[in-house]
Each structure stands twice: as C-alpha cells, then as structure tokens.
Amino acid sequence: MPHRVVVTVATALLTGALAALLATPRPPHPDRGTTGDAALAADLRAAAGDPDGYRGLAVALIGPGGVRTAGIGDRGDGTPVTADTPFEIGSIVKTFTGMLLADSGVGPDERLRALVPSIGGPAGDVTVAELASHRAGLRSVPIGSAGQAARLWSARVSGADPYRRQHREWLLHTAAGQRPGDTGTMHYSNFGVAVLGQALAERAGVPYQELLRSRLLDPLGMAATTVNPDGTALPAGRATGGTAAGRRVDPWRGEGWAPAGIGVWSTAADLARLVTAVQAGTAPGIDALTPRFDTGEGGERVGYGWFTTRYGGTALTWHNGGTGGFRSFLAVDRATGRGVVVLGNTDRDVDPVGRRLLGVTPSGATGPERTPLAVLLAVGLSFLGAAGLLITARSRTDRVRLATSMVWAVVMPLLAYRAGDWLAVPGLVWALGVAATAAVLCVAVPRWRDLPLVAGRPWWRWTAAAFSGAAAVAAVLLVM
C-alpha cells in the first residue's frame, strides 16, 4: 500500500475513533441525588445492584408502621424522581381489572357473550374467570395480518407506540374473530385481560376509564392514577421512558388496551394507597387476590390478575408491568402486612429490586441481563458494514456496487447506535466499528476511478442498487 494511502487511512482511523468516542452510546444510570427517605433511598441503591440501565427509580415501602417513600435518579430531563412522579405502570393495571371483576357481581362462569353480545362464536364462550386468570386460550397480542406483524416489529425497533389508534371498538371487533385454543391452561394474555376490562365497561355502559375511576380509584383516593389514551394530555411532571441502553421511546396509548395496562400512569405514592387498602382488607374487589388456579410455574398460583409466588417461607402476591420505556413492580406480603412498589423509567426490570427490598431474595451485586444474541447484534451491526465494504473494495467490481457498499458501511453504524444493546456490549465496541468504517472508506475511495460504472448485466446492477438504497433509507427511517 502506498505511503500516502497508509497516512490517509491512519488519519481517518484516528479521526473516526476520536469522534466516535465522543458520541459513544452510554447506558443511563441514576445520579447520586435522592429524594424522600434517605435510608430507604440507600436501600434502593443497594437493591438495584449494578445501576447501569436504570435512569430513575421511585419506591414506596409499606409496613405496619406506615408508608416510606424515596426516589433516586431523574425523570429523563434532569429533574429528580420523587414518589409523586408519574410513570407508565403497564400490566399492574391487570390487577385493577381483576378487582373490578371481583367487585362487579358478575359470576366467574359468566360467558363473554353475556357481557358483549356482539362477540359470538368460540370467543364468546370463554368465561370471565378464564379471561382474568389468563386461561382463556387467547394470544397475548393477536396478529391479524403480515402488515400488523411488521408494524409491531418496526415499533419495537424504532421505539414507537405499537398500540396507537387501537380503540375499544377495534379491540372488541378483533375479539369476535378469535378462536381460543387450549382453554383452561395458563397462557399470559394481554389481549384477554383487555377484552375483559372492556367487556365489564360495556356491561356498565361507561368507558373503562370511568368504570375504573368510580369503582376503584376514587374510593381509594388514587387521584394521581390516570388513563391517558390517544389525544389526551399526559400527566404533568411525568417521567420520560427509554431503553436500558439509553434510547428514548414513545408512550404507549392505545385506548382499547387500557385494561391490560396501556396508557395508564401512576406514582409510587398513589400505588401505595392501593397496597395499604389491600393490607387493611378495605380495597374494592379484594377477593381478586385470592389464588385460584395453578400457573404451572413451580407452585405459583393466579387469582383475578394477581399472582401468588412463594419464596421460601414467604408468599408474595404481586404483579409487574412493562411498556416500551418503563418497568414496574407491586407486591404484598399479606401475612406480615408489608408491601412494595417500585417504578422505573427504562425497560430494565425492577422486579428483583422490589423483592430484595422485601427481603425475599438475597441482596448483592447484580447487573442487567446480557444475552448472546444481544452481543452478536451489537457487534455485528458495528462492524458488518466495514467488513462488507472491504470485501467489495478488494474485489473486481464496478462503481454502482462499490457505492452501494459505501452506503451500507455508513448505515450500519447508525443502526448499531440506535438498535445495539450497549448494556450487553461496551459502547467502545461501537466506536471501534466507526473507526474501522472510516479506515475502510479511505481504502475504497481510491478504487473508484479505476472501476467501470457498471459491470455485467446493467439492468440487474441498477435494480439491485435501487432496492439496496431503498432498504438503507427505510432502515435509517425505522430507527431514527
């Protein structure tokens, strides 16, 4: 390689590495600031273990002596998290829906068709108890078409809301076309609980959010718990959701899915009111907590939306929740009168944090889950474009193919930055991938003048280049 090329490549490598180091993806972690009970905040940090992947955490610890609350980290805008910061709570709302059923007077063997006559066929034959306990044989999220499957996948990758514009009418219409399978066996179903909640609202003649407010939230004084579907304002002072790798995501707001936990916001302090009422035996629909059916998971049982799991000599009745950028956990130990609420504004699980605060699992250094697939994806996207361009540049090719490889060499690190799991892989890997891409570009560019415009079959080369370019643009738009 000529000396001039060596110097150019080395300069590009160094420049690319320095620039990439400045922009290296960094996972969030809670800052040193705390709010509320200082001792509880310290316990919360200890229970969280390795903080990478958490941005802000709010906690309420409930016991016979009262409620203690604390917060660590920030809402996503630099403002400290407190016990009054609204978070998306996700599937914790399924416990609300179960309590509405227990408080409704509807018998457990009542068929769905009796509540919503428009739902006939096999779906109309499932019972409300089967819906509330995930035993109705309904899929977690029904996939009606390839387009819907593609939209769900693209929303996951891009951080968009996969449930937008899926209102109550859409949900009940979709339910009418379902064919349940394996009824009576536990299969966790977001869709089944959403249908149950909307069916209870249909029977009552009011929207789900009104039913929830009048029958559960108002009696418990839970004024900070709100349903915020499409087109309504989100709570003031709310946390901003994001991934554990540091990417922000959109709130989930499909109104039809509210009974399963979509578009519902609450605070640690407000959920503590629910736990306190449960421990006192005064919560509406408290019979929903009664374990009724085996889940098939090592003695775990489920009631109406509430799970009961034993940890040694302790039985926790609980539920967790997760949306695109939030995680939540609520548990009660009914034997001791203790309970916990943990809310986080990233997609790193908070269940272990809550269990440690209740003392049912050991404390100690813990970190986020790292899977081989996550490692492969982050590393592959960081270096694949550079590797492909190097192979193309060293082969006998043409300008069209070389230009296509150059485009993908630039696109791949962009995809890696947005889609890579930078908890599983150090962000330095991405910086090295950018540096490698810069170096290979310096090798490829001088080849340009010695290549023909098109080699081989022109129509094939131009068609392939057009499709490849469109795919690159689509990929960028998907993740940006």
C-alpha positions, -999 to +999 in steps of 0.1 A: +000+000+000+015+034-009+027+056+019+001+083+011-027+058+014-013+045+047-012+080+061-047+087+049-061+055+064-043+061+097-056+097+099-091+085+091-088+058+117-077+082+144-102+109+135-131+084+133-121+068+166-119+102+184-152+113+170-169+080+179-155+081+214-172+115+219-205+100+207-202+065+222-236+052+233-238+052+271-264+034+292-283+056+317-277+053+354-293+071+383-273+100+396-263+105+432-293+127+440-320+112+462-355+124+474-376+113+502-364+089+529-326+089+528-323+055+544-348+039+520-330+056+491-298+040+502-315+006+505-329+011+470-295+017+455-282-014+472-311-035+459-306-022+424-270-035+423-252-025+391-270+008+383-264+007+345-297+006+327-317+025+353-323+062+349-347+069+377-364+048+403-393+056+427-402+033+456-428+030+483-422+005+511-454-002+531-454-018+565-474-019+598-457+013+608-469+032+577-455+042+542-420+052+534-411+066+500-379+076+482-366+083+447-332+081+430-321+094+396-340+116+373-372+118+352-352+119+320-349+157+319-326+162+348-354+167+374-351+143+404-376+115+406-399+116+436-427+094+450-451+117+432-435+114+397-460+098+373-447+067+355-464+044+329-472+013+351-481-012+324-495-045+334-500-037+371-533-024+357-544-060+352-548-062+390-572-033+387-592-051+361-593-082+382-605-062+412-632-046+390-644-081+381-644-093+417-664-061+427-688-063+397-712-090+408-706-109+376-702-146+383-669-163+374-686-187+350-704-159+331-696-162+293-681-133+274-711-132+251-733-124+280-714-091+286-708-083+249-734-099+227-715-089+195-688-114+205-701-147+193-686-180+181-658-197+201-645-164+217-679-157+232-678-190+251-648-182+273-657-172+309-647-140+327-627-161+352-607-176+324-600-141+310-590-127+344-566-157+350-550-159+315-567-193+309-590-183+280-566-196+253-563-162+237-530-150+223-511-123+241-513-100+211-534-112+181-517-109+148-543-105+121-521-098+091-485-096+079-488-058+079-498-058+116-468-081+124-445-058+105-459-027+123-454-043+157-418-053+148-410-019+134-425-001+165-403-023+188-372-014+168-380+023+164-394+029+199-428+040+185-462+031+201-473-003+187-509+002+201-517+036+187-553+040+173-563+006+186-595+018+204-622-001+222-643-008+191-612-022+173-605-045+203-640-059+206-643-064+169-609-082+169-620-104+198-651-115+179-629-131+153-606-150+176-606-188+180-593-196+216-571-226+220-561-247+250-587-231+272-581-238+309-543-237+307-523-207+318-511-186+288-504-150+297-526-128+275-526-090+274-554-093+249-576-114+271-574-090+301-580-060+278-611-078+264-623-085+300-619-049+311-637-035+280-665-061+284-670-050+320-672-014+309-696-024+281-718-041+307-717-010+329-724+013+300-694+036+305-658+038+292-633+017+310-615+047+325-648+059+340-655+025+355-620+023+369-623+058+384-657+053+400-653+018+413-616+016+424-595+048+421-618+073+438-628+050+467-590+046+474-581+082+469-558+074+440-561+108+423-527+106+406-536+074+387-549+083+353-558+067+319-543+088+291-553+074+257-546+089+222-554+125+220-554+133+257-527+152+277-501+132+295-496+138+333-476+169+343-442+163+358-441+127+343-410+107+338-397+101+302-394+065+292-364+049+275-344+018+269-318+004+293-293+012+265-302+049+266-327+054+238-359+073+244-392+057+233-428+069+228-455+064+254-480+036+247-515+050+244-539+026+226-573+032+244-586-003+237-557-019+257-561+003+288-575-026+310-543-045+303-521-015+312-516+006+281-518+044+286-522+043+324-499+064+346-494+064+384-470+072+411-453+052+438-472+072+465-506+065+448-500+028+443-490+027+480-526+036+488-538+005+469-513-017+489-523-001+522-560-008+514-552-043+504-534-050+536-563-034+556-588-056+537-608-025+526-599-024+489-628-028+465-627-062+448-601-076+472-612-111+465-593-108+432-561-115+452-573-150+463-552-176+445-575-198+424-556-216+397-521-231+392-499-214+366-477-244+361-447-224+374-434-243+404-464-239+427-473-204+416-510-196+416-531-169+400-563-151+410-580-124+391-550-106+377-529-112+408-501-138+410-490-155+443-455-169+444-437-185+474-401-175+482-390-199+509-414-193+538-428-160+523-457-158+499-459-126+478-490-116+459-478-094+431-478-081+395-453-064+374-456-042+344-436-032+313-441-008+284-417+004+258-397+026+282-410+018+317-409-011+343-430-015+375-434-040+403-460-041+431-461-069+457-478-075+491-469-100+518-503-104+533-490-124+563-468-097+576-486-066+563-456-055+542-456-044+506-435-026+480-440-005+449-410+001+425-413+022+393-385+028+368-383+048+336-363+024+315-370-011+302-346-028+327-367-050+351-373-037+386-388-070+400-356-081+416-353-047+433-387-049+448-382-085+461-349-075+477-365-046+495-389-071+510-361-094+519-373-124+499-343-127+477-306-121+485-291-087+481-258-084+463-241-071+432-264-077+402-264-064+367-287-063+337-293-094+317-269-100+288-277-125+261-255-139+233-280-126+207-277-091+221-239-093+220-240-106+184-264-079+172-244-050+187-210-063+175-223-074+141-240-041+133-210-022+144-186-040+120-206-056+093-208-026+070-170-021+072-164-058+065-187-058+035-171-027+020-136-041+025-146-072+006-162-052-022-133-028-025-108-057-028-129-075-055-132-068-092-164-048-092-179-016-105-188+018-092-225+010-087-217-019-064-190+000-046-213+029-040-240+006-026-214-009-002-203+026+009-239+035+017-243+004+039-209+010+055-223+043+068-258+030+076-247+000+097-230+020+125-261+042+126-283+011+130-259-002+157-260+031+176-298+030+178-306-007+180-275-021+197-277-033+234-250-012+250-256-029+283-246-062+268-216-047+249-194-018+259-200+013+238-163+013+229-171-015+205-193+008+185-165+035+185-141+009+171-167-001+145-169+036+133-132+039+132-129+007+111-156+020+088-137+053+083-105+034+076-121+011+050-137+041+033-103+055+028-092+023+012-123+021-010-125+057-023-092+055-044-105+024-061-134+044-076-116+060-105-103+026-118-137+010-119-163+009-147-197+024-140-215-009-144-201-044-149-221-074-160-258-071-166-267-033-163-304-039-156-295-063-127-269-040-112-292-009-113-322-028-099-302-043-071-287-009-063-322+007-062-336-019-039-305-018-017-307+020-015-344+019-006-337-006+021-309+016+035-332+046+037-360+025+052-337+011+078-325+046+088-360+060+090-370+030+111-345+035+138-341+073+139 
